[in-house]
């Protein structure tokens, strides 16, 4: 990360594709892709083990525990198992959606970003790209911190309380028999949970990185529009050529937005379906059942759930605002004294720019803060319903 935070020096400027630098490292670590495209038997075995433990064993074990050992669990343990069980319903589906699109379209995204970077000739534009790449990697590391905090806090607080962290069904090890068995059973649960945490921050962080890079290039285009016809030494043909290049840049941005939709919309749709109910269960556990120490991992889990939707929903609202600002900038650019050909191209550009870039979850509702807040209200509805029934 430090190479992204150093003083900006021209030869060391990062391209837009560097926004996925840490994501791609995790892809290699998790067996999603091989370094330099070279698969070895060991990497194939590791990839199969990761998928089997995180997408098969863990979700299956959670549901078996919920139906088999429910009577032996405390209220806090029951709520923890329930919230994890609901989350594991969405994890394999989100993972499948991302992996399905990743191998077909990720290289196209990077190729398109390289074409967009070719227009960043000025030093100020390269500096801006570098700063946005830094923001992307900082955001990705923030996801790592939140997910790691939840995993570590849940593990050690559960151990100190004499229980296994996530109560995954394990017929081979009796965790209540002695301390050694407790530690062994806890580590057996920790291994797949680590794999799930890494893949979840990859799945949930990827849409945010795509959105931040999109914002960067919209702002760069707006900067170029502001400079149209600002140089009195340029002829009408040169000004028109600059305008045509801006139109081409905008078409690339629209192409990029269309390319990333299959990554974004289904994943956010699945998360919207689950986040309200999971937050409600977590709040009930936090307010009514958990003791002082158990509230720490539950609080971390709530923050984790918020991070899965809120940052990207906020980014979507900002993208819409950036598109509106771009359209206004085109209208207010210096075109009054231009020739007829320039004004015709300007009108075409303005009409296209008024097509605001939006994303929809499952083609049902718009992704944004207003939708995110409506989904979050479901959590308080769940708490109110349980409170009215006197169940807590």
LOPASE-542064 format. One line per 10 residues: number of its first residue (from 1); their letters; for each residue x, y, z of C-alpha. Coordinates in nm, 3 decimals, always signed. Layout:
NUM> A> X:Y:Z; ...;
END
This chain:
1> XXXXXXXXXX> +0.000:+0.000:+0.000; +0.288:+0.237:+0.073; +0.387:+0.260:-0.293; +0.043:+0.412:-0.357; +0.082:+0.676:-0.088; +0.424:+0.812:-0.179; +0.471:+1.153:-0.338; +0.340:+1.141:-0.693; +0.626:+1.104:-0.939; +0.551:+1.076:-1.309;
11> XXXXXXXXXX> +0.721:+0.739:-1.379; +0.548:+0.586:-1.076; +0.192:+0.685:-1.157; -0.054:+0.399:-1.120; -0.298:+0.313:-1.396; -0.670:+0.254:-1.335; -0.624:-0.123:-1.338; -0.406:-0.091:-1.027; -0.730:-0.031:-0.836; -0.767:-0.411:-0.837;
21> XXXXXXXXXX> -0.410:-0.478:-0.726; -0.495:-0.619:-0.383; -0.807:-0.791:-0.512; -0.602:-0.981:-0.769; -0.354:-1.086:-0.500; -0.641:-1.236:-0.305; -0.766:-1.406:-0.623; -0.432:-1.582:-0.653; -0.423:-1.667:-0.281; -0.777:-1.814:-0.289;
31> XXXXXXXXXX> -0.713:-2.016:-0.603; -0.939:-1.812:-0.830; -0.655:-1.761:-1.074; -0.302:-1.889:-1.106; +0.000:-1.656:-1.106; +0.100:-1.597:-1.466; -0.171:-1.842:-1.570; +0.026:-2.147:-1.455; -0.182:-2.402:-1.264; -0.003:-2.667:-1.060;
41> XXXXXXXXXX> -0.155:-2.977:-0.894; -0.104:-2.818:-0.551; -0.296:-2.505:-0.651; -0.579:-2.711:-0.798; -0.609:-2.912:-0.474; -0.602:-2.592:-0.269; -0.876:-2.432:-0.482; -1.097:-2.741:-0.446; -1.039:-2.750:-0.069; -1.129:-2.381:-0.032;
51> XXXXXXXXXX> -1.453:-2.421:-0.230; -1.546:-2.742:-0.047; -1.485:-2.600:+0.300; -1.631:-2.252:+0.251; -1.916:-2.305:+0.005; -2.022:-2.658:+0.103; -1.908:-2.767:+0.450; -1.967:-2.441:+0.637; -2.320:-2.361:+0.505; -2.428:-2.724:+0.541;
61> XXXXXXXXXX> -2.283:-2.749:+0.892; -2.460:-2.431:+1.005; -2.803:-2.559:+0.897; -2.746:-2.903:+1.050; -2.654:-2.737:+1.380; -2.960:-2.516:+1.368; -3.198:-2.812:+1.329; -3.013:-3.080:+1.529; -2.855:-2.899:+1.826; -3.106:-2.615:+1.867;
71> XXXXXXXXXX> -3.227:-2.733:+2.208; -2.877:-2.738:+2.355; -2.784:-2.385:+2.244; -2.823:-2.072:+2.454; -3.026:-1.779:+2.323; -2.713:-1.591:+2.214; -2.570:-1.898:+2.040; -2.904:-1.962:+1.867; -2.918:-1.606:+1.734; -2.556:-1.626:+1.619;
81> XXXXXXXXXX> -2.618:-1.952:+1.434; -2.935:-1.809:+1.278; -2.770:-1.490:+1.149; -2.476:-1.686:+1.011; -2.713:-1.940:+0.853; -2.902:-1.665:+0.671; -2.579:-1.509:+0.550; -2.448:-1.841:+0.423; -2.759:-1.871:+0.207; -2.644:-1.571:+0.005;
91> XXXXXXXXXX> -2.269:-1.634:+0.007; -2.255:-1.928:-0.240; -2.495:-1.751:-0.476; -2.296:-1.424:-0.474; -1.974:-1.620:-0.518; -2.117:-1.811:-0.814; -2.237:-1.489:-0.981; -1.899:-1.321:-0.946; -1.695:-1.622:-1.055; -1.925:-1.681:-1.353;
101> XXXXXXXXXX> -1.869:-1.328:-1.485; -1.511:-1.286:-1.370; -1.336:-1.524:-1.605; -1.532:-1.394:-1.904; -1.531:-1.017:-1.850; -1.262:-0.911:-1.603; -0.996:-0.892:-1.871; -1.235:-0.684:-2.084; -1.279:-0.439:-1.797; -0.904:-0.400:-1.760;
111> XXXXXXXXXX> -0.860:-0.360:-2.136; -1.129:-0.091:-2.143; -0.969:+0.094:-1.851; -0.636:+0.093:-2.033; -0.807:+0.258:-2.331; -0.960:+0.518:-2.101; -0.620:+0.585:-1.942; -0.469:+0.660:-2.282; -0.656:+0.991:-2.274; -0.488:+1.089:-1.946;
121> XXXXXXXXXX> -0.203:+1.281:-2.102; -0.178:+1.580:-1.869; +0.012:+1.541:-1.543; -0.291:+1.659:-1.344; -0.501:+1.378:-1.498; -0.243:+1.112:-1.417; -0.223:+1.247:-1.063; -0.600:+1.222:-1.030; -0.603:+0.862:-1.155; -0.329:+0.776:-0.905;
131> XXXXXXXXXX> -0.525:+0.932:-0.618; -0.842:+0.743:-0.710; -0.647:+0.417:-0.734; -0.517:+0.487:-0.385; -0.873:+0.539:-0.261; -0.978:+0.209:-0.415; -0.703:+0.014:-0.245; -0.767:+0.193:+0.084; -1.135:+0.099:+0.059; -1.043:-0.262:-0.013;
141> XXXXXXXXXX> -0.809:-0.274:+0.287; -1.089:-0.127:+0.500; -1.307:-0.422:+0.401; -1.027:-0.653:+0.506; -1.003:-0.481:+0.844; -1.378:-0.503:+0.914; -1.410:-0.870:+0.818; -1.090:-0.966:+1.001; -1.201:-0.782:+1.316; -1.528:-0.974:+1.323;
151> XXXXXXXXXX> -1.358:-1.310:+1.265; -1.087:-1.263:+1.527; -1.313:-1.109:+1.794; -1.575:-1.383:+1.754; -1.312:-1.656:+1.774; -1.133:-1.541:+2.089; -1.442:-1.425:+2.279; -1.611:-1.760:+2.212; -1.300:-1.949:+2.330; -1.279:-1.741:+2.648;
161> XXXXXXXXXX> -1.647:-1.822:+2.714; -1.587:-2.195:+2.674; -1.790:-2.242:+2.354; -1.707:-2.287:+1.986; -1.737:-1.966:+1.781; -1.997:-2.053:+1.515; -2.136:-2.393:+1.631; -2.075:-2.570:+1.302; -2.196:-2.929:+1.315; -1.901:-3.156:+1.400;
171> XXXXXXXXXX> -1.985:-3.516:+1.497; -1.618:-3.613:+1.537; -1.502:-3.372:+1.809; -1.689:-3.310:+2.136; -1.596:-2.952:+2.218; -1.748:-2.979:+2.567; -1.528:-3.271:+2.671; -1.211:-3.076:+2.756; -1.018:-2.760:+2.671; -0.806:-2.933:+2.408;
181> XXXXXXXXXX> -1.114:-3.047:+2.218; -1.258:-2.696:+2.243; -0.950:-2.546:+2.078; -0.938:-2.816:+1.809; -1.308:-2.777:+1.725; -1.273:-2.398:+1.719; -0.980:-2.412:+1.477; -1.173:-2.654:+1.256; -1.445:-2.386:+1.233; -1.198:-2.100:+1.194;
191> XXXXXXXXXX> -1.031:-2.236:+0.879; -1.340:-2.232:+0.652; -1.459:-1.908:+0.812; -1.130:-1.741:+0.714; -1.183:-1.857:+0.356; -1.541:-1.726:+0.365; -1.433:-1.391:+0.510; -1.167:-1.340:+0.241; -1.401:-1.434:-0.042; -1.684:-1.225:+0.103;
201> XXXXXXXXXX> -1.475:-0.908:+0.120; -1.365:-0.982:-0.236; -1.725:-1.026:-0.356; -1.860:-0.724:-0.166; -1.559:-0.500:-0.228; -1.539:-0.558:-0.603; -1.856:-0.358:-0.691; -1.728:-0.067:-0.482; -1.393:-0.067:-0.664; -1.571:-0.073:-1.000;
211> XXXXXXXXXX> -1.790:+0.219:-0.893; -1.500:+0.428:-0.764; -1.305:+0.383:-1.088; -1.616:+0.484:-1.283; -1.645:+0.802:-1.076; -1.280:+0.883:-1.141; -1.322:+0.878:-1.519; -1.648:+1.074:-1.512; -1.469:+1.347:-1.316; -1.176:+1.338:-1.559;
221> XXXXXXXXXX> -1.416:+1.381:-1.851; -1.581:+1.674:-1.675; -1.237:+1.834:-1.637; -1.174:+1.795:-2.012; -1.516:+1.942:-2.093; -1.432:+2.249:-1.882; -1.123:+2.303:-2.097; -1.307:+2.290:-2.430; -1.258:+2.602:-2.643; -1.051:+2.759:-2.365;
231> XXXXXXXXXX> -0.734:+2.792:-2.574; -0.765:+3.092:-2.812; -0.473:+2.969:-3.023; -0.667:+2.660:-3.138; -0.860:+2.661:-3.463; -1.223:+2.553:-3.502; -1.116:+2.217:-3.639; -0.890:+2.155:-3.338; -1.166:+2.251:-3.096; -1.404:+2.018:-3.274;
241> XXXXXXXXXX> -1.148:+1.739:-3.255; -1.121:+1.792:-2.877; -1.500:+1.772:-2.852; -1.510:+1.449:-3.054; -1.250:+1.297:-2.822; -1.468:+1.390:-2.524; -1.765:+1.221:-2.692; -1.553:+0.911:-2.747; -1.448:+0.920:-2.380; -1.812:+0.936:-2.276;
251> XXXXXXXXXX> -1.896:+0.639:-2.499; -1.617:+0.442:-2.330; -1.762:+0.532:-1.990; -2.107:+0.410:-2.097; -1.951:+0.091:-2.233; -1.768:+0.040:-1.903; -2.091:+0.092:-1.705; -2.270:-0.166:-1.921; -1.983:-0.410:-1.877; -1.980:-0.396:-1.496;
261> XXXXXXXXXX> -2.357:-0.428:-1.448; -2.355:-0.813:-1.444; -2.102:-0.799:-1.160; -2.292:-0.544:-0.956; -2.668:-0.579:-0.988; -2.724:-0.951:-0.900; -2.480:-0.936:-0.606; -2.642:-0.628:-0.453; -2.987:-0.777:-0.513; -2.900:-1.091:-0.314;
271> XXXXXXXXXX> -2.752:-0.880:-0.036; -3.061:-0.655:-0.021; -3.279:-0.964:+0.022; -3.086:-1.073:+0.330; -2.939:-0.767:+0.499; -3.256:-0.637:+0.664; -3.346:-0.968:+0.826; -2.988:-1.041:+0.932; -2.950:-0.694:+1.086; -3.278:-0.742:+1.272;
281> XXXXXXXXXX> -3.162:-1.072:+1.422; -2.826:-0.919:+1.513; -2.994:-0.623:+1.685; -3.221:-0.855:+1.884; -2.918:-1.056:+1.993; -2.729:-0.738:+2.081; -3.011:-0.573:+2.277; -3.172:-0.866:+2.459; -2.949:-1.173:+2.484; -2.576:-1.102:+2.451;
291> XXXXXXXXXX> -2.356:-1.032:+2.753; -2.099:-0.754:+2.760; -1.823:-0.954:+2.586; -2.052:-1.116:+2.330; -2.169:-0.772:+2.219; -1.826:-0.697:+2.069; -1.836:-0.957:+1.787; -2.208:-0.888:+1.731; -2.129:-0.516:+1.690; -1.851:-0.605:+1.447;
301> XXXXXXXXXX> -2.097:-0.826:+1.256; -2.347:-0.541:+1.230; -2.077:-0.310:+1.093; -1.982:-0.587:+0.850; -2.341:-0.610:+0.725; -2.363:-0.234:+0.679; -2.037:-0.236:+0.480; -2.180:-0.493:+0.240; -2.430:-0.245:+0.094; -2.390:+0.109:+0.228;
311> XXXXXXXXXX> -2.059:+0.217:+0.065; -2.164:+0.106:-0.282; -2.515:+0.252:-0.248; -2.355:+0.585:-0.153; -2.120:+0.557:-0.453; -2.417:+0.498:-0.686; -2.581:+0.819:-0.566; -2.254:+1.006:-0.622; -2.223:+0.860:-0.973; -2.570:+0.992:-1.059;
321> XXXXXXXXXX> -2.469:+1.332:-0.921; -2.144:+1.326:-1.122; -2.343:+1.252:-1.441; -2.572:+1.548:-1.375; -2.272:+1.774:-1.310; -2.116:+1.653:-1.637; -2.430:+1.742:-1.834; -2.435:+2.089:-1.677; -2.064:+2.135:-1.758; -2.129:+2.047:-2.123;
331> XXXXXXXXXX> -2.411:+2.300:-2.144; -2.203:+2.577:-1.984; -1.887:+2.510:-2.183; -1.756:+2.775:-2.422; -1.955:+2.693:-2.736; -2.134:+3.024:-2.809; -1.881:+3.145:-3.063; -1.825:+2.803:-3.223; -1.925:+2.708:-3.575; -2.235:+2.511:-3.670;
341> XXXXXXXXXX> -2.059:+2.175:-3.690; -1.924:+2.216:-3.336; -2.269:+2.312:-3.201; -2.431:+2.010:-3.364; -2.176:+1.777:-3.204; -2.219:+1.962:-2.876; -2.595:+1.903:-2.887; -2.543:+1.534:-2.958; -2.299:+1.511:-2.666; -2.540:+1.689:-2.433;
351> XXXXXXXXXX> -2.827:+1.457:-2.522; -2.615:+1.149:-2.456; -2.476:+1.290:-2.130; -2.828:+1.334:-1.995; -2.858:+0.955:-1.983; -2.766:+0.921:-1.617; -2.576:+0.606:-1.527; -2.784:+0.406:-1.280; -2.773:+0.053:-1.142; -3.072:-0.156:-1.039;
361> XXXXXXXXXX> -3.084:-0.454:-0.805; -3.234:-0.742:-0.997; -3.395:-0.493:-1.240; -3.649:-0.423:-0.963; -3.534:-0.123:-0.762; -3.264:+0.139:-0.801; -2.943:+0.093:-0.604; -2.890:+0.396:-0.382; -2.904:+0.522:-0.026; -3.282:+0.558:-0.028;
371> XXXXXXXXXX> -3.324:+0.188:-0.112; -3.055:+0.093:+0.138; -3.236:+0.284:+0.413; -3.565:+0.117:+0.327; -3.400:-0.223:+0.353; -3.234:-0.126:+0.683; -3.575:-0.027:+0.824; -3.672:-0.392:+0.800; -3.421:-0.461:+1.077; -3.605:-0.226:+1.315;
381> XXXXXXXXXX> -3.936:-0.377:+1.205; -3.806:-0.721:+1.306; -3.694:-0.588:+1.645; -4.031:-0.416:+1.701; -4.222:-0.729:+1.602; -4.024:-0.947:+1.844; -4.063:-0.687:+2.117; -4.440:-0.669:+2.066; -4.472:-1.046:+2.088; -4.274:-1.044:+2.413;
391> XX> -4.030:-1.302:+2.278; -3.727:-1.109:+2.398;
END
